[in-house]
Structure formats: structure tokens, C-alpha cells
Amino acid sequence: MTAFISNAIRARLIEGVHAAGREVMAIYQTDFSVETKADQSPLTEADMAAHHALVALLEGLTPDVPVLSEESGEIPFATRQEWQRYWLVDPLDGTKEFVNKNGEFTLNVALIENGVPVFGIVYAPVLQNTWVGQVGGEVFKIEQGIYINLQVRELPDPEEAPWKVFGSRSHGAEAFENFCAGLPKHERVTMGSSIKLCLVAEGKADLYPRLAPTSEWDTAAAQAVVTAAGGEVLNAHTLEPLRCNQQESLLNPHFIVCGQRDTRWENALNKVTAQ
């Protein structure tokens, strides 16, 4: 557990993330323009507004801790590998969902210590839901101003209560279908952004396999929430926890989010990853 995030700092972080969310919502309600980045992913003025607001927040609160945002300029691994502690930010996770105006996008702020996400805030401004988790400490959701403690649920007997399996709305449909084909009785739901990980932390979902590309900033904040709630975010090939800042690339391996391990879904995953 990091002692770095006091209750006072946590409160200021939540307040600052909510303020950035208000800037995003002001743009969301307009006819905003959409650009295309070099990797063909969309970029809006909301991405940049949230980026500037969140970086300013973190630099103001913790000036000695580096900040890496999706919209930052590239920072060489030779520099990053010296960081024992840093902030990892996705100013707007689910830009496609933002563009489509379905509300399934989030602002994500994570604290990384020695490659491990130890604290995270995930804020969905349209839904007015905020998930906050500190590994070894408190984990909760703020819903309409009410604080709710979180814990993953026990994996049920699928014959009595089908497993709830979440998939991405925009990516990896074929691999997701192949994975689900190997599972016992289950229900499937598709959704955008890191909300899916948070629903595992809430006990509202059992599994979320992500068998398509993501970057570390897409997952780190929600990974801290999931871990704090008793779940895991695991490399789909090794079933080891995801780590950040271990290589030049900031791409994640394929992964799975679970409330509880079970050989039935592990076997289904092995068949997909072996293909």
C-alpha cells in the first residue's frame, strides 16, 4: 500500500478530476470537431482539455512526481525506466464512445509505483459515477454523491446464476466470441472504455477478456480499482498481473479482468491465445 495518497490529497484529486470532467461535458454538448491521430484513433478538443487540466492538477499537487499522459509528447524509455513513481493519465478513455455520444467514456488517473498501479480514479461524467481504489486501502464508488464500498463477487455456479462476461463495444469481437464459446452458461454485455473493469470491481461482472490492443494508460487506473476490490487484471498469455513501464512500448498484452480465477475460463482463454 502506498502511503503517498493521504485522504486530503485523494479528496483534491477527486475534486480536480471532476472539474476536468465538467470541461469535457461542456464540449460533449456541442458540435465538436474530430481529428485523426497517426495511429488512426480519434482525437477531440475534449481529449486535450482534459489532458491540460489533469496534468496541471497533478503537477500542482505533486510537483516532484512525473506525469505521463496519452496526449503527452513521447517520453523515451531511457527516461521513464528511471521512474520509481509516476502518474499515468488517460484524459479521455473511449473517445469513440465520446464521438458517438453514448456516454461510455471516462477520465483516468493512476499512480504507478515500481511498475504496479497502486492508486486509481476512473470518472464517467455522463453517468456521474466515480471509482476510486488504493491497493491495500479503501476502494469505493461515488454515485450521485453517495459513497459505496466495493468488492468483487464470488464466481457463481453458472447453472444457478450465469456468469456475467463483458466485452468491448468497439474491438476484438471475433476473439471475444471464441473465448465465450468455451465458457459454461453465461450472459454477455458489450460496453466501451474502462467502465468494464470497474464493473468487475463492483461485483456486477465476473470476467472481461480484452483480446485486442490497448495501451497502459487505458487500464492502469481501473486496474488499481480492481486490485483494491480483490480482483485481478492478468496477462492473457501468462496469467500474471499487468505491469506498466517495463519496455519501450506502452502497449499492453492481451489481458483478462477477473473477480476470481477458475480453471473453466482459464482453459477457454488458453484455447484462444494458442490460436
Buried (B, 14 or more C-beta within 10 A) or exposed (E): EBEBBEEEEBEBBBEBBBEBBEBBEEBBEEEEEEEEEEEEEBBBBBBBBBBBBBBEBBBEBBEEBBBBBBBBEEBEBEEBEEBEBBBBBBBBBBBBBBBBEBBBBBBBBBBBBEBBBBBBBBBBBBBEBBBBBBBEBBBBBBBEEEEEEBBBBEBBEBEEEBBBBBBBBBBBBEBBEBBBEBBEEBEBBBBBBBBBBBBBBBBBBBBBBBBBEBBBBBBBBBBBBBBBBBBBBBBBEEBEBBBBBEEEEBEBBBBBBBBBEBEEBEEBBBEBBEE
